[in-house]
Structure formats: C-alpha cells, structure tokens
Amino acid sequence: MAKVIMTENKKLLLTIIPSLHGGGAEKFTADISHGLSQKFDHHLITYNKKENYSYKGQLTHLYTPESENILKKIIRQFQIQKAIRSFKRKLNPQASVSHMLMANLHNILSKGNDYTICVLHGEWSVTSGNKTLDFFVGKIYKKADLIVSVSHHIKKMFDKKYGFNLPHFVIHNAIDVAAVKLAAQEKAPFNLPEKYIVYVAGFRPVKNHLLLLKQLENYLKNNDVHLVLVGDGELRPEIETTIESLYLKNKVHLLGNITNPHPVVKRALLSLLVSSSESFSLVLVEAMALGVPVIATDCGGPREILMENKMNEASLPLKTSYGTLIETPEKWSENSLIAEISEIVSNEALRSEFSKNGIERASHFDISKAVELYVELIETHQLSNGE
C-alpha cells in the first residue's frame, strides 16, 4: 500500500473504483478527479488494472492477485474489502465516493465514519443479473448514505427495482470538452475514405453491429459513403464474417481500439449510436462536441442528451435541435435507418444546423459542470451531516 500523504485544511475525499483504465465510467472518474482535487484532499483506490487515464490525487492500487478460480475470486473480494476498510480507518475520510457495482458494495461494507456516496454508471451498477445475488445487493445498497445516477434512466431503473427511501440524485456523466477538441486536432492514424459515417462502440451484442451491417448493406453498395467502425471485442470474428458475406469489405473499415478516436470522429459525415441500452453515452456527447451530426437509438441515456424535456412522449424517428432519435434495432423496418442517414448525408444545411446546435448542447455536459455538482452535493449532504 502506498504511503499516505495528508493535505492540511482540506476535507478528505476518497474515491473507489476498480480501475482507471477501460470504459466510460473509468474515464469520467479520472476526468472529474482533477476538479475534485482542487477542492478536497483527494485520494483514490483501485484494485484491478493499473491506471492509464490522466487523474489527479493520491492513488493507492491494492495489489490483490486475480484468478479464474471461483473460490479464489470470492476470497479476493473479501481481501479487497478488508484492505479498503483498513485504508479508511487510517485516513478517516469525511466522504467516500465509489463508482460501479463492486466498488459501491465495497464502499458500503467498509463504512466507518465516512459518508458513503455510490455512483450508478449503468445497468450493471444496479444489478448483478442474478436474482439471488440481487437480494443481497439490495440489502447492501440500502445502507448507503446517498446514491447518484448518471442519468434519469438509471435512477428510474434503480428506484423501481429497490424502492429505497434514500437521497438519490442525477448528475449526468460528462466529458472534458476542451480536451476532446484538442485531441481531435491530431492526425488520424489511418488512411480514411473521403466520405464516411462512424460508429464507436465495443463489439458486443448490445451494440448491434450485425444488425447495423445488414441494415446498411444496400445503402453502402449504392452510395459513395463508407462505414468506419472503431472498437473491438468478442463479436469481431462474426462481424468480419458478416462483412465478407455481404461483400462489404471495401466499404466497411475496422479500426480496432484506438487511444484517440477523436480525429476519426471529427472527419465523419455523421456519428451513429445504435445500442439497445445505454445508461448515458459519452461517445454521443463527444461527437456533438466535435460538431458531428448524430443519430442515436432511444435506448435510455441518449433521450436525455437529445431531448431537453426527456419525459415527453416521442414519436420516432424524432429530429430534435441536436440530432435524430430513432427506434432501437429490434424495431427497425427495412429502411428506417437508411432514410435518416440519407437525409443528413445529402443535406448540408441540416448537417450544419445539427453541428452548431450539437456543439452548444455538448457544453451542458462539460466536466466542469459535473465537478460543481459533485462538490455541492458532497458539501451540502456530508458536511451538513458531519459537522
């Protein structure tokens, strides 16, 4: 365990997250750490992979051996919890903020005098997927001091499942808009086609790459537009096979996982998001921040990004001021997506309008605003309870 350095005259805040490497929750936690460290004596705990996102604060990585053995996996979780409890006793933080399901459970079970705040980043922060385990998950979550959801979609899901009488707030996930724009200025590490649409997503079933390819088959063959896929994952072999079977090898480009996808997104005619479920979608906001028109499925979080009044009933497809909201792929007709893509690609005035409005809308989800809300939440609830 790393040596703990205390900072005088600042309230001590502890952040717990499995890693600072990988997905949107990890990136958001790293980004927000810069602002939180200006206000608090900020310490972070990770216990899975080593960090690679830029963060601010004193980091302690718990070196607990990983294993594929089920019994050893269970034992490891007890070891992590014990280490976090020991760490809390040593530091005595005023508040502990955790992100994602297991970190949330560890935060609550290691509770001492700290005010425990659990952040729900997605469906897997709400439920384990197993009814028996969820019974115990619910019992543990009930002991938290405060819950934060990254979207109203996730808050509604959590409240419906557990129905706790806990303080529960929504603070949308956010991006560092300035950093995204700066990163987009770098040269793309690929020879990209002149005209293309882009989809940035892991190759997983929920992201619907296979349905997308089948929907776009004729459009790509009959138009001077390409499809660029940024991401990788378990479905790559099947995606590659589908591309070949549809004779789209010259029109679909697989870039894999790349450290900086922003130059690729910046040059696109439009950015797609065709998930069946999204808690929020940082990728959607990033595209908008870069002035790229967006089409997204109405699968949770995107509604809150593209519709200012998220509770309104919407007849889909719906063109808002910021982009187009469509049905999830399971409800697509033969040409439903193609019609929306064709209109944007062929209409420069519409692209310009989406671009201008999207940039303005993305500014509402800047990391600075999230920092302000978290600081206010921590100070209002923890400090009013602790002093």
MOLINMO-V34090 format. One record per run of one state. SS is the DSSP state (H for helix, E for strand, L for the rest). FROM is the first residue (numbers start at 1). TO is the last residue. If there is no record, write none. Layout:
BEGIN
SS:FROM:TO, SS:FROM:TO
END
This chain:
BEGIN
L:1:11, E:12:17, L:18:23, H:24:39, L:40:40, E:41:46, L:47:57, E:58:61, L:62:69, H:70:91, L:92:94, E:95:99, L:100:100, H:101:109, L:110:114, E:115:120, L:121:122, H:123:126, L:127:130, H:131:141, L:142:145, E:146:149, L:150:151, H:152:162, L:163:166, E:167:170, L:171:174, E:175:175, L:176:176, H:177:183, L:184:195, E:196:200, L:201:204, H:205:207, L:208:208, H:209:222, L:223:225, E:226:230, L:231:235, H:236:245, L:246:251, E:252:256, L:257:261, H:262:266, L:267:269, E:270:273, L:274:277, E:278:278, L:279:281, H:282:289, L:290:292, E:293:297, L:298:299, E:300:300, H:301:306, L:307:317, E:318:319, L:320:323, E:324:326, L:327:328, H:329:331, L:332:335, H:336:346, L:347:347, H:348:365, E:366:366, H:367:386, L:387:387
END
